Amino acid sequence: MTGEECEELELKALFAIQLCLAPHVLREVLDKTIAVDLWVRLEELYMTKSLSNKICLKEILYTFRMTEGTPV
């Protein structure tokens, strides 16, 4: 794989990750120019095991509801 192909693949990875982000999250990581830096920043923001993240996840879990008539 040539250097040019590697750069193109890197940009594609960066853009693919950016396309999957919500606008408020994208604002937090828009200054990142390579996929690895962007991924590390996302981990710093959302993979921490802080109390607030745990509470938020529990709230999502406890308020989850299935639609009526959906088979299990």
Legacy VTK file of the C-alpha trace (Angstrom):
# vtk DataFile Version 3.0
C-alpha trace
ASCII
DATASET POLYDATA
POINTS 72 float
0.000 0.000 0.000
1.467 3.335 -1.003
1.594 6.428 1.156
-1.108 8.086 -0.906
-3.426 5.101 -0.464
-2.795 5.143 3.293
-3.665 8.839 3.498
-6.846 8.270 1.505
-7.842 5.375 3.773
-7.129 7.511 6.857
-9.370 10.309 5.548
-12.145 7.864 4.737
-11.990 6.483 8.278
-12.060 9.993 9.745
-15.031 11.046 7.632
-16.922 7.807 8.346
-16.618 8.368 12.079
-17.608 12.040 11.748
-20.713 11.134 9.739
-21.945 8.919 12.583
-21.712 11.613 15.235
-24.514 13.842 16.454
-23.977 17.582 15.865
-23.281 18.381 19.519
-20.658 15.621 19.686
-19.124 16.637 16.367
-18.476 20.127 17.736
-16.337 18.567 20.469
-14.053 16.713 18.039
-14.091 18.797 14.870
-10.510 19.989 15.368
-9.128 16.425 15.091
-7.492 15.673 11.728
-6.738 11.957 12.033
-9.039 9.116 13.005
-6.910 7.933 15.928
-6.972 11.358 17.607
-10.712 11.626 17.061
-11.294 8.161 18.538
-9.126 8.897 21.583
-11.039 12.132 22.223
-14.371 10.299 21.985
-13.105 7.744 24.500
-12.052 10.541 26.848
-15.482 12.132 26.589
-17.743 9.113 26.802
-15.894 6.061 28.133
-14.984 7.443 31.513
-16.380 5.573 34.475
-17.584 8.638 36.285
-20.620 8.708 38.505
-22.549 10.957 36.118
-22.042 8.524 33.204
-23.178 5.585 35.343
-26.295 7.449 36.448
-27.100 8.409 32.865
-26.753 4.801 31.683
-28.950 3.529 34.520
-31.590 6.112 33.668
-31.619 4.952 30.042
-31.867 1.318 31.149
-34.672 1.863 33.663
-36.778 3.982 31.312
-36.444 1.635 28.340
-39.835 0.440 27.121
-40.787 -2.016 24.391
-43.647 -1.192 22.100
-46.868 -3.038 22.804
-47.258 -6.296 20.881
-43.555 -6.778 20.077
-42.578 -10.447 20.443
-39.662 -11.180 22.713
LINES 1 73
72 0 1 2 3 4 5 6 7 8 9 10 11 12 13 14 15 16 17 18 19 20 21 22 23 24 25 26 27 28 29 30 31 32 33 34 35 36 37 38 39 40 41 42 43 44 45 46 47 48 49 50 51 52 53 54 55 56 57 58 59 60 61 62 63 64 65 66 67 68 69 70 71
